[in-house]
Amino acid sequence: MIWYEEEVLRVEKVLSNLEYLPETVFYGSSTFTLWETLHTDFEEFKPVNLGFGGSTLGACAWFFDRIFAPVTSLKSILIYAGDNDLGDGRQPEEVCIFYRQLICSIREKFGNIPCSFISIKPSLQRWNIIEQIKSANALIKAVTEEDEFQHYIDIFPETLNAEGYPKKSFFEEDGLHLSTEGYAAWKEVIKRNIGQIN
């Protein structure tokens, strides 16, 4: 996990420089890290972006205690990760185990606060592993249905076109990271959901 050190230090600095008490944490991979308008998009939820580039769901679980050490109270956590795990060759069952580990850590520190998992996105670059993505999403969705404090936010319908493939306009040239248009669509889906949860 040493390769994440620089990014984890950056996230720790973000927390130490906050001038307000965050109520909603966005925790996960570069899909959050690169969301430049996240704070203004979700301003009413007093958000903080603790995404770190390249992160896997496994890394999110691994670094949770360290990153969240200074955080004493929250209203909710939104999680996005998993596609990097699958891209690295992990199996859907492993990704689900990492999610369970993360939820256990959240429960130990914050009790039954609402936790929302945003479904692993279908992307152009990783279309070759779309079945593993669907499988991981199904497994994690089943876990979120185990208690009323977990929620599954499905971004699949918004990210696919009428033919069932990822919308090219939703992605940057690399076919993996979201474009401005992609983030705008995700914003609406996420706000509808967290508005009902918070």
C-alpha positions in Angstrom: 0.0 0.0 0.0 3.1 2.3 0.1 2.3 3.6 -3.4 -0.8 5.4 -2.0 1.3 7.3 0.6 1.5 10.6 -1.2 -2.2 10.7 -1.9 -3.1 9.7 1.6 -1.0 12.5 3.0 -2.8 14.9 0.7 -6.2 13.8 2.0 -5.0 14.1 5.6 -3.9 17.7 4.8 -7.4 18.4 3.3 -9.0 17.4 6.6 -6.5 19.3 8.8 -7.2 22.5 6.8 -11.0 22.4 6.9 -12.6 25.5 8.2 -15.9 23.7 8.9 -17.2 20.5 10.4 -18.0 18.2 7.5 -21.3 16.3 7.6 -21.0 14.2 4.4 -17.8 12.4 3.3 -17.2 11.3 -0.2 -14.7 8.5 0.1 -13.1 6.4 -2.7 -11.1 6.5 -5.9 -10.2 9.1 -8.5 -13.8 9.4 -9.6 -14.2 11.5 -6.5 -10.7 12.9 -6.5 -11.2 14.5 -9.9 -14.7 15.9 -9.2 -13.7 19.5 -9.2 -17.1 20.9 -8.5 -18.0 18.4 -5.8 -18.0 20.9 -3.0 -20.3 23.4 -4.7 -22.5 20.6 -6.2 -23.3 19.3 -2.7 -22.7 22.4 -0.7 -25.9 22.0 1.3 -24.6 18.7 2.7 -21.4 20.2 4.0 -19.2 17.7 2.1 -15.6 16.8 2.2 -13.8 15.0 -0.6 -11.6 12.3 0.8 -11.1 10.4 -2.5 -7.5 9.4 -3.3 -6.2 8.8 -6.8 -5.9 5.2 -7.9 -7.6 3.9 -4.8 -9.1 0.4 -4.7 -11.9 -0.6 -2.4 -9.3 -2.7 -0.6 -7.2 0.5 -0.1 -10.2 2.3 1.2 -10.7 -0.3 3.8 -7.0 -0.4 4.6 -6.6 3.3 5.2 -9.9 4.0 6.8 -8.7 4.2 10.4 -5.8 6.4 9.5 -7.7 8.8 7.3 -10.8 9.1 9.5 -8.8 9.4 12.8 -9.5 13.1 13.2 -13.2 12.9 12.2 -15.4 12.7 15.3 -18.9 12.9 13.9 -20.7 12.6 10.5 -24.1 12.4 9.0 -23.3 10.1 6.1 -20.6 8.6 4.0 -20.7 8.0 0.2 -18.4 5.4 -1.2 -17.2 5.0 -4.8 -14.5 2.4 -5.5 -14.1 -1.1 -6.9 -13.4 -0.6 -10.6 -9.6 -0.3 -9.9 -9.8 -3.6 -7.9 -11.4 -5.4 -10.8 -9.0 -3.7 -13.3 -6.1 -5.1 -11.2 -7.5 -8.6 -11.6 -9.5 -9.0 -8.3 -12.6 -11.1 -8.4 -16.1 -9.7 -7.6 -16.2 -11.7 -4.4 -13.0 -10.2 -3.2 -14.3 -6.7 -4.0 -17.4 -7.4 -1.9 -15.3 -8.6 1.0 -13.4 -5.3 0.9 -16.7 -3.5 1.0 -17.8 -5.5 4.0 -14.5 -4.7 5.8 -15.0 -1.0 5.1 -18.5 -1.1 6.4 -17.3 -2.9 9.6 -14.7 -0.1 10.2 -17.3 2.6 9.6 -19.7 0.9 12.1 -17.0 0.6 14.7 -16.2 4.4 14.5 -19.5 6.0 13.7 -22.2 3.5 14.5 -25.3 3.3 12.2 -24.7 6.4 10.1 -26.1 6.1 6.6 -23.6 4.7 4.1 -24.2 4.8 0.4 -22.3 2.8 -2.2 -22.4 4.2 -5.7 -22.4 1.4 -8.2 -19.2 0.6 -10.0 -19.5 2.5 -13.3 -19.6 0.9 -16.8 -16.7 2.6 -18.6 -15.4 2.4 -22.2 -11.9 1.4 -21.1 -13.1 -1.5 -18.9 -15.9 -2.7 -21.0 -14.0 -6.0 -21.4 -14.7 -6.7 -17.7 -18.3 -5.5 -17.7 -19.6 -8.9 -16.4 -17.2 -8.7 -13.4 -18.5 -5.2 -12.8 -22.1 -6.3 -12.9 -21.3 -9.2 -10.6 -19.5 -7.1 -8.0 -22.3 -4.5 -8.1 -24.9 -7.3 -7.5 -22.9 -8.7 -4.6 -22.5 -5.3 -2.9 -26.1 -4.4 -3.5 -27.1 -7.5 -1.7 -24.9 -6.4 1.3 -26.5 -3.0 1.3 -29.9 -4.6 1.7 -28.9 -6.2 4.9 -29.7 -3.2 7.0 -31.6 0.1 6.7 -28.5 2.2 7.1 -26.8 1.1 3.9 -27.9 2.3 0.5 -27.1 1.4 -3.1 -27.1 4.3 -5.6 -27.3 2.8 -9.1 -25.6 5.0 -11.7 -25.8 2.4 -14.5 -29.0 3.7 -16.2 -27.6 7.2 -16.4 -24.2 6.2 -17.7 -25.4 3.9 -20.6 -26.9 5.0 -23.9 -29.9 3.5 -25.6 -27.9 0.7 -27.1 -26.6 -0.3 -23.6 -23.1 1.0 -23.9 -21.3 3.7 -22.0 -22.1 7.2 -23.3 -18.9 8.5 -24.9 -19.7 12.1 -23.9 -19.7 11.1 -20.2 -16.0 10.2 -20.3 -12.7 11.9 -20.9 -10.4 10.7 -23.7 -9.1 7.9 -21.6 -12.5 6.3 -21.6 -12.3 5.8 -17.8 -12.6 9.1 -16.0 -15.8 11.1 -16.1 -16.2 14.3 -18.2 -18.0 17.4 -17.1 -21.2 16.0 -18.6 -20.7 12.7 -16.8 -20.3 14.5 -13.5 -23.4 16.6 -14.1 -25.5 13.5 -14.6 -24.1 11.8 -11.6 -24.7 14.8 -9.5 -28.4 14.7 -10.2 -28.7 10.9 -9.4 -26.7 11.2 -6.2 -28.5 14.3 -5.0 -31.9 12.6 -5.4 -30.6 9.7 -3.3 -28.8 11.5 -0.5 -31.6 14.0 -0.2 -33.8 11.2 0.8 -31.2 9.6 3.2 -29.8 12.7 5.1 
